[in-house]
Every structure is written in structure tokens, then in C-alpha cells.
């Protein structure tokens, strides 16, 4: 399973997503996503341990 980190223009993480569809929803909601990067396996483990990556997205 691949998780993605979404960054704004200043390089700050603004969301973590699991699918391209989640990323598109955030863009349509007006989130300033400038860059999307696949997370490394060791980073993605944190998402799977803490719940859904959408839990990180406070706007969802």
C-alpha cells in the first residue's frame, strides 16, 4: 500500500493521502497542493498504525 505526502509551496506537509482520488478531492476543496511524493515504507507505517491517512486531513 502506498501513502502520499502533499506539500504546499513552502514545502510544509499539508496532507497525507492513500489514493489519487483523495488528493484530487483536496485540490478541489482548495488546498494549495504544489507537490505530491510517495512516502517511504518506514514513513507509511506511521499512517497504518495511527489509522487512516485521511485522519491527518483536518478538512475532510
Number of C-alpha atoms within 10 A of each C-alpha: 8 11 20 21 22 22 19 15 10 7 11 12 14 15 23 25 24 19 13 11 10 18 20 13 12 18 13 10 11 9 17 14 20 12 13 17 11 15 18 12 11 8 13 19 13 11 19 12 9 10 10 13 21 15 14 15 14 8 10 10
